Amino acid sequence: MAWWLLLLICPLMMIFMMKGMHGGHGNHQEVSQEDFEELKTKNQQLSQELNEIKSKLK
């Protein structure tokens, strides 16, 4: 009978652990969005620089 308890507690513990891991990520979303916008801006700048270099080489 005790092995049934072990089989039942494993999935329950997994659910609680997964919920706990994802529960505190609300603030990280804002930081990630800011980082994403910064990276997009930097990517646009680098693309412009690359296009300028390509046009000079032609």
PDB file of N, CA, C and O in Angstrom:
ATOM      1  N   MET A   1       0.817  -1.202   0.000  1.00  0.00           N
ATOM      2  CA  MET A   1       0.000   0.000   0.000  1.00  0.00           C
ATOM      3  C   MET A   1       0.860   1.265   0.000  1.00  0.00           C
ATOM      4  O   MET A   1       0.462   2.273  -0.584  1.00  0.00           O
ATOM      5  N   ALA A   2       2.013   1.231   0.635  1.00  0.00           N
ATOM      6  CA  ALA A   2       2.872   2.414   0.718  1.00  0.00           C
ATOM      7  C   ALA A   2       3.418   2.802  -0.651  1.00  0.00           C
ATOM      8  O   ALA A   2       3.656   3.983  -0.907  1.00  0.00           O
ATOM      9  N   TRP A   3       3.621   1.825  -1.534  1.00  0.00           N
ATOM     10  CA  TRP A   3       4.167   2.163  -2.850  1.00  0.00           C
ATOM     11  C   TRP A   3       3.150   2.937  -3.683  1.00  0.00           C
ATOM     12  O   TRP A   3       3.538   3.706  -4.562  1.00  0.00           O
ATOM     13  N   TRP A   4       1.838   2.747  -3.421  1.00  0.00           N
ATOM     14  CA  TRP A   4       0.820   3.547  -4.101  1.00  0.00           C
ATOM     15  C   TRP A   4       0.916   5.012  -3.686  1.00  0.00           C
ATOM     16  O   TRP A   4       0.715   5.918  -4.495  1.00  0.00           O
ATOM     17  N   LEU A   5       1.228   5.226  -2.412  1.00  0.00           N
ATOM     18  CA  LEU A   5       1.390   6.602  -1.945  1.00  0.00           C
ATOM     19  C   LEU A   5       2.566   7.275  -2.643  1.00  0.00           C
ATOM     20  O   LEU A   5       2.489   8.449  -3.006  1.00  0.00           O
ATOM     21  N   LEU A   6       3.646   6.534  -2.828  1.00  0.00           N
ATOM     22  CA  LEU A   6       4.801   7.089  -3.536  1.00  0.00           C
ATOM     23  C   LEU A   6       4.451   7.418  -4.982  1.00  0.00           C
ATOM     24  O   LEU A   6       4.871   8.447  -5.513  1.00  0.00           O
ATOM     25  N   LEU A   7       3.683   6.543  -5.610  1.00  0.00           N
ATOM     26  CA  LEU A   7       3.284   6.802  -6.994  1.00  0.00           C
ATOM     27  C   LEU A   7       2.379   8.030  -7.100  1.00  0.00           C
ATOM     28  O   LEU A   7       2.444   8.765  -8.086  1.00  0.00           O
ATOM     29  N   LEU A   8       1.547   8.251  -6.102  1.00  0.00           N
ATOM     30  CA  LEU A   8       0.653   9.402  -6.127  1.00  0.00           C
ATOM     31  C   LEU A   8       1.362  10.703  -5.771  1.00  0.00           C
ATOM     32  O   LEU A   8       1.036  11.760  -6.311  1.00  0.00           O
ATOM     33  N   ILE A   9       2.323  10.627  -4.870  1.00  0.00           N
ATOM     34  CA  ILE A   9       2.973  11.853  -4.413  1.00  0.00           C
ATOM     35  C   ILE A   9       3.952  12.408  -5.451  1.00  0.00           C
ATOM     36  O   ILE A   9       4.181  13.617  -5.477  1.00  0.00           O
ATOM     37  N   CYS A  10       4.527  11.576  -6.292  1.00  0.00           N
ATOM     38  CA  CYS A  10       5.480  12.060  -7.295  1.00  0.00           C
ATOM     39  C   CYS A  10       4.842  13.061  -8.262  1.00  0.00           C
ATOM     40  O   CYS A  10       5.393  14.147  -8.439  1.00  0.00           O
ATOM     41  N   PRO A  11       3.723  12.751  -8.885  1.00  0.00           N
ATOM     42  CA  PRO A  11       3.121  13.743  -9.790  1.00  0.00           C
ATOM     43  C   PRO A  11       2.642  15.001  -9.061  1.00  0.00           C
ATOM     44  O   PRO A  11       2.731  16.106  -9.596  1.00  0.00           O
ATOM     45  N   LEU A  12       2.136  14.824  -7.840  1.00  0.00           N
ATOM     46  CA  LEU A  12       1.687  15.988  -7.084  1.00  0.00           C
ATOM     47  C   LEU A  12       2.846  16.916  -6.756  1.00  0.00           C
ATOM     48  O   LEU A  12       2.720  18.135  -6.874  1.00  0.00           O
ATOM     49  N   MET A  13       3.965  16.352  -6.349  1.00  0.00           N
ATOM     50  CA  MET A  13       5.140  17.164  -6.051  1.00  0.00           C
ATOM     51  C   MET A  13       5.645  17.857  -7.310  1.00  0.00           C
ATOM     52  O   MET A  13       6.078  19.008  -7.250  1.00  0.00           O
ATOM     53  N   MET A  14       5.594  17.180  -8.433  1.00  0.00           N
ATOM     54  CA  MET A  14       6.040  17.773  -9.690  1.00  0.00           C
ATOM     55  C   MET A  14       5.174  18.981 -10.047  1.00  0.00           C
ATOM     56  O   MET A  14       5.689  20.005 -10.497  1.00  0.00           O
ATOM     57  N   ILE A  15       3.874  18.863  -9.848  1.00  0.00           N
ATOM     58  CA  ILE A  15       2.964  19.975 -10.141  1.00  0.00           C
ATOM     59  C   ILE A  15       3.278  21.167  -9.247  1.00  0.00           C
ATOM     60  O   ILE A  15       3.353  22.297  -9.727  1.00  0.00           O
ATOM     61  N   PHE A  16       3.460  20.928  -7.955  1.00  0.00           N
ATOM     62  CA  PHE A  16       3.763  22.023  -7.037  1.00  0.00           C
ATOM     63  C   PHE A  16       5.111  22.663  -7.353  1.00  0.00           C
ATOM     64  O   PHE A  16       5.253  23.883  -7.273  1.00  0.00           O
ATOM     65  N   MET A  17       6.085  21.857  -7.707  1.00  0.00           N
ATOM     66  CA  MET A  17       7.407  22.397  -8.016  1.00  0.00           C
ATOM     67  C   MET A  17       7.366  23.234  -9.295  1.00  0.00           C
ATOM     68  O   MET A  17       7.991  24.292  -9.361  1.00  0.00           O
ATOM     69  N   MET A  18       6.645  22.775 -10.294  1.00  0.00           N
ATOM     70  CA  MET A  18       6.539  23.533 -11.539  1.00  0.00           C
ATOM     71  C   MET A  18       5.797  24.847 -11.307  1.00  0.00           C
ATOM     72  O   MET A  18       6.167  25.879 -11.866  1.00  0.00           O
ATOM     73  N   LYS A  19       4.772  24.810 -10.501  1.00  0.00           N
ATOM     74  CA  LYS A  19       4.017  26.022 -10.183  1.00  0.00           C
ATOM     75  C   LYS A  19       4.914  27.012  -9.442  1.00  0.00           C
ATOM     76  O   LYS A  19       4.866  28.213  -9.708  1.00  0.00           O
ATOM     77  N   GLY A  20       5.716  26.520  -8.530  1.00  0.00           N
ATOM     78  CA  GLY A  20       6.625  27.378  -7.779  1.00  0.00           C
ATOM     79  C   GLY A  20       7.703  27.996  -8.649  1.00  0.00           C
ATOM     80  O   GLY A  20       8.107  29.135  -8.418  1.00  0.00           O
ATOM     81  N   MET A  21       8.168  27.269  -9.634  1.00  0.00           N
ATOM     82  CA  MET A  21       9.210  27.790 -10.514  1.00  0.00           C
ATOM     83  C   MET A  21       8.680  28.913 -11.391  1.00  0.00           C
ATOM     84  O   MET A  21       9.407  29.862 -11.681  1.00  0.00           O
ATOM     85  N   HIS A  22       7.432  28.821 -11.815  1.00  0.00           N
ATOM     86  CA  HIS A  22       6.875  29.810 -12.729  1.00  0.00           C
ATOM     87  C   HIS A  22       6.112  30.916 -12.010  1.00  0.00           C
ATOM     88  O   HIS A  22       5.663  31.869 -12.646  1.00  0.00           O
ATOM     89  N   GLY A  23       5.964  30.805 -10.723  1.00  0.00           N
ATOM     90  CA  GLY A  23       5.151  31.773  -9.998  1.00  0.00           C
ATOM     91  C   GLY A  23       5.760  33.155  -9.868  1.00  0.00           C
ATOM     92  O   GLY A  23       5.019  34.138  -9.869  1.00  0.00           O
ATOM     93  N   GLY A  24       7.066  33.276  -9.757  1.00  0.00           N
ATOM     94  CA  GLY A  24       7.688  34.572  -9.504  1.00  0.00           C
ATOM     95  C   GLY A  24       8.291  35.236 -10.711  1.00  0.00           C
ATOM     96  O   GLY A  24       9.202  36.050 -10.557  1.00  0.00           O
ATOM     97  N   HIS A  25       7.836  34.935 -11.895  1.00  0.00           N
ATOM     98  CA  HIS A  25       8.459  35.468 -13.102  1.00  0.00           C
ATOM     99  C   HIS A  25       7.757  36.696 -13.657  1.00  0.00           C
ATOM    100  O   HIS A  25       8.059  37.103 -14.779  1.00  0.00           O
ATOM    101  N   GLY A  26       6.845  37.297 -12.930  1.00  0.00           N
ATOM    102  CA  GLY A  26       6.128  38.457 -13.443  1.00  0.00           C
ATOM    103  C   GLY A  26       7.036  39.648 -13.696  1.00  0.00           C
ATOM    104  O   GLY A  26       6.893  40.323 -14.715  1.00  0.00           O
ATOM    105  N   ASN A  27       7.968  39.921 -12.789  1.00  0.00           N
ATOM    106  CA  ASN A  27       8.865  41.059 -12.948  1.00  0.00           C
ATOM    107  C   ASN A  27       9.893  40.823 -14.033  1.00  0.00           C
ATOM    108  O   ASN A  27      10.341  41.775 -14.672  1.00  0.00           O
ATOM    109  N   HIS A  28      10.269  39.601 -14.253  1.00  0.00           N
ATOM    110  CA  HIS A  28      11.278  39.302 -15.261  1.00  0.00           C
ATOM    111  C   HIS A  28      10.758  39.568 -16.667  1.00  0.00           C
ATOM    112  O   HIS A  28      11.543  39.834 -17.578  1.00  0.00           O
ATOM    113  N   GLN A  29       9.466  39.498 -16.849  1.00  0.00           N
ATOM    114  CA  GLN A  29       8.889  39.736 -18.172  1.00  0.00           C
ATOM    115  C   GLN A  29       9.155  41.174 -18.612  1.00  0.00           C
ATOM    116  O   GLN A  29       9.475  41.415 -19.775  1.00  0.00           O
ATOM    117  N   GLU A  30       9.024  42.132 -17.690  1.00  0.00           N
ATOM    118  CA  GLU A  30       9.257  43.533 -18.023  1.00  0.00           C
ATOM    119  C   GLU A  30      10.714  43.767 -18.384  1.00  0.00           C
ATOM    120  O   GLU A  30      11.012  44.473 -19.347  1.00  0.00           O
ATOM    121  N   VAL A  31      11.613  43.184 -17.623  1.00  0.00           N
ATOM    122  CA  VAL A  31      13.034  43.336 -17.906  1.00  0.00           C
ATOM    123  C   VAL A  31      13.359  42.707 -19.249  1.00  0.00           C
ATOM    124  O   VAL A  31      14.118  43.279 -20.032  1.00  0.00           O
ATOM    125  N   SER A  32      12.806  41.561 -19.522  1.00  0.00           N
ATOM    126  CA  SER A  32      13.053  40.889 -20.787  1.00  0.00           C
ATOM    127  C   SER A  32      12.525  41.715 -21.954  1.00  0.00           C
ATOM    128  O   SER A  32      13.157  41.762 -23.009  1.00  0.00           O
ATOM    129  N   GLN A  33      11.391  42.357 -21.785  1.00  0.00           N
ATOM    130  CA  GLN A  33      10.834  43.199 -22.847  1.00  0.00           C
ATOM    131  C   GLN A  33      11.745  44.395 -23.104  1.00  0.00           C
ATOM    132  O   GLN A  33      11.964  44.772 -24.256  1.00  0.00           O
ATOM    133  N   GLU A  34      12.276  44.992 -22.042  1.00  0.00           N
ATOM    134  CA  GLU A  34      13.206  46.115 -22.200  1.00  0.00           C
ATOM    135  C   GLU A  34      14.467  45.665 -22.922  1.00  0.00           C
ATOM    136  O   GLU A  34      14.959  46.350 -23.819  1.00  0.00           O
ATOM    137  N   ASP A  35      14.981  44.516 -22.527  1.00  0.00           N
ATOM    138  CA  ASP A  35      16.168  43.979 -23.186  1.00  0.00           C
ATOM    139  C   ASP A  35      15.894  43.700 -24.653  1.00  0.00           C
ATOM    140  O   ASP A  35      16.745  43.950 -25.507  1.00  0.00           O
ATOM    141  N   PHE A  36      14.708  43.183 -24.945  1.00  0.00           N
ATOM    142  CA  PHE A  36      14.334  42.873 -26.318  1.00  0.00           C
ATOM    143  C   PHE A  36      14.294  44.142 -27.163  1.00  0.00           C
ATOM    144  O   PHE A  36      14.792  44.155 -28.289  1.00  0.00           O
ATOM    145  N   GLU A  37      13.708  45.201 -26.630  1.00  0.00           N
ATOM    146  CA  GLU A  37      13.637  46.466 -27.364  1.00  0.00           C
ATOM    147  C   GLU A  37      15.036  47.033 -27.597  1.00  0.00           C
ATOM    148  O   GLU A  37      15.324  47.562 -28.671  1.00  0.00           O
ATOM    149  N   GLU A  38      15.893  46.921 -26.602  1.00  0.00           N
ATOM    150  CA  GLU A  38      17.276  47.395 -26.742  1.00  0.00           C
ATOM    151  C   GLU A  38      18.012  46.605 -27.822  1.00  0.00           C
ATOM    152  O   GLU A  38      18.745  47.177 -28.629  1.00  0.00           O
ATOM    153  N   LEU A  39      17.815  45.305 -27.831  1.00  0.00           N
ATOM    154  CA  LEU A  39      18.456  44.466 -28.844  1.00  0.00           C
ATOM    155  C   LEU A  39      17.914  44.763 -30.240  1.00  0.00           C
ATOM    156  O   LEU A  39      18.667  44.747 -31.213  1.00  0.00           O
ATOM    157  N   LYS A  40      16.618  45.033 -30.343  1.00  0.00           N
ATOM    158  CA  LYS A  40      16.044  45.386 -31.646  1.00  0.00           C
ATOM    159  C   LYS A  40      16.662  46.674 -32.179  1.00  0.00           C
ATOM    160  O   LYS A  40      16.990  46.770 -33.362  1.00  0.00           O
ATOM    161  N   THR A  41      16.819  47.658 -31.305  1.00  0.00           N
ATOM    162  CA  THR A  41      17.418  48.928 -31.709  1.00  0.00           C
ATOM    163  C   THR A  41      18.855  48.725 -32.151  1.00  0.00           C
ATOM    164  O   THR A  41      19.277  49.255 -33.179  1.00  0.00           O
ATOM    165  N   LYS A  42      19.604  47.960 -31.378  1.00  0.00           N
ATOM    166  CA  LYS A  42      21.003  47.684 -31.722  1.00  0.00           C
ATOM    167  C   LYS A  42      21.084  46.924 -33.044  1.00  0.00           C
ATOM    168  O   LYS A  42      21.978  47.186 -33.849  1.00  0.00           O
ATOM    169  N   ASN A  43      20.179  46.000 -33.275  1.00  0.00           N
ATOM    170  CA  ASN A  43      20.155  45.233 -34.518  1.00  0.00           C
ATOM    171  C   ASN A  43      19.894  46.153 -35.710  1.00  0.00           C
ATOM    172  O   ASN A  43      20.520  45.999 -36.759  1.00  0.00           O
ATOM    173  N   GLN A  44      18.987  47.094 -35.558  1.00  0.00           N
ATOM    174  CA  GLN A  44      18.700  48.041 -36.635  1.00  0.00           C
ATOM    175  C   GLN A  44      19.920  48.911 -36.938  1.00  0.00           C
ATOM    176  O   GLN A  44      20.228  49.175 -38.100  1.00  0.00           O
ATOM    177  N   GLN A  45      20.607  49.351 -35.890  1.00  0.00           N
ATOM    178  CA  GLN A  45      21.806  50.163 -36.085  1.00  0.00           C
ATOM    179  C   GLN A  45      22.879  49.380 -36.826  1.00  0.00           C
ATOM    180  O   GLN A  45      23.508  49.894 -37.751  1.00  0.00           O
ATOM    181  N   LEU A  46      23.081  48.145 -36.418  1.00  0.00           N
ATOM    182  CA  LEU A  46      24.093  47.315 -37.069  1.00  0.00           C
ATOM    183  C   LEU A  46      23.722  47.016 -38.514  1.00  0.00           C
ATOM    184  O   LEU A  46      24.594  46.956 -39.381  1.00  0.00           O
ATOM    185  N   SER A  47      22.437  46.828 -38.776  1.00  0.00           N
ATOM    186  CA  SER A  47      21.996  46.591 -40.154  1.00  0.00           C
ATOM    187  C   SER A  47      22.268  47.812 -41.026  1.00  0.00           C
ATOM    188  O   SER A  47      22.698  47.675 -42.171  1.00  0.00           O
ATOM    189  N   GLN A  48      22.022  48.995 -40.494  1.00  0.00           N
ATOM    190  CA  GLN A  48      22.301  50.217 -41.244  1.00  0.00           C
ATOM    191  C   GLN A  48      23.794  50.360 -41.524  1.00  0.00           C
ATOM    192  O   GLN A  48      24.197  50.712 -42.632  1.00  0.00           O
ATOM    193  N   GLU A  49      24.609  50.084 -40.505  1.00  0.00           N
ATOM    194  CA  GLU A  49      26.061  50.159 -40.693  1.00  0.00           C
ATOM    195  C   GLU A  49      26.526  49.155 -41.739  1.00  0.00           C
ATOM    196  O   GLU A  49      27.378  49.470 -42.570  1.00  0.00           O
ATOM    197  N   LEU A  50      25.976  47.965 -41.701  1.00  0.00           N
ATOM    198  CA  LEU A  50      26.342  46.933 -42.667  1.00  0.00           C
ATOM    199  C   LEU A  50      25.959  47.358 -44.083  1.00  0.00           C
ATOM    200  O   LEU A  50      26.732  47.164 -45.021  1.00  0.00           O
ATOM    201  N   ASN A  51      24.777  47.932 -44.236  1.00  0.00           N
ATOM    202  CA  ASN A  51      24.347  48.403 -45.552  1.00  0.00           C
ATOM    203  C   ASN A  51      25.245  49.526 -46.062  1.00  0.00           C
ATOM    204  O   ASN A  51      25.545  49.590 -47.254  1.00  0.00           O
ATOM    205  N   GLU A  52      25.674  50.410 -45.166  1.00  0.00           N
ATOM    206  CA  GLU A  52      26.592  51.483 -45.561  1.00  0.00           C
ATOM    207  C   GLU A  52      27.929  50.915 -46.024  1.00  0.00           C
ATOM    208  O   GLU A  52      28.492  51.371 -47.020  1.00  0.00           O
ATOM    209  N   ILE A  53      28.428  49.936 -45.312  1.00  0.00           N
ATOM    210  CA  ILE A  53      29.701  49.309 -45.688  1.00  0.00           C
ATOM    211  C   ILE A  53      29.562  48.597 -47.025  1.00  0.00           C
ATOM    212  O   ILE A  53      30.454  48.678 -47.869  1.00  0.00           O
ATOM    213  N   LYS A  54      28.449  47.902 -47.220  1.00  0.00           N
ATOM    214  CA  LYS A  54      28.219  47.206 -48.493  1.00  0.00           C
ATOM    215  C   LYS A  54      28.162  48.192 -49.656  1.00  0.00           C
ATOM    216  O   LYS A  54      28.700  47.926 -50.730  1.00  0.00           O
ATOM    217  N   SER A  55      27.508  49.328 -49.436  1.00  0.00           N
ATOM    218  CA  SER A  55      27.400  50.310 -50.522  1.00  0.00           C
ATOM    219  C   SER A  55      28.757  50.931 -50.843  1.00  0.00           C
ATOM    220  O   SER A  55      29.010  51.283 -51.995  1.00  0.00           O
ATOM    221  N   LYS A  56      29.624  51.070 -49.863  1.00  0.00           N
ATOM    222  CA  LYS A  56      30.965  51.611 -50.103  1.00  0.00           C
ATOM    223  C   LYS A  56      31.827  50.623 -50.877  1.00  0.00           C
ATOM    224  O   LYS A  56      32.698  51.031 -51.646  1.00  0.00           O
ATOM    225  N   LEU A  57      31.593  49.337 -50.682  1.00  0.00           N
ATOM    226  CA  LEU A  57      32.395  48.313 -51.358  1.00  0.00           C
ATOM    227  C   LEU A  57      32.007  48.156 -52.821  1.00  0.00           C
ATOM    228  O   LEU A  57      32.799  47.629 -53.603  1.00  0.00           O
ATOM    229  N   LYS A  58      30.832  48.589 -53.213  1.00  0.00           N
ATOM    230  CA  LYS A  58      30.376  48.423 -54.599  1.00  0.00           C
ATOM    231  C   LYS A  58      31.005  49.410 -55.512  1.00  0.00           C
ATOM    232  O   LYS A  58      30.728  49.406 -56.711  1.00  0.00           O
TER     233      LYS A  58
END
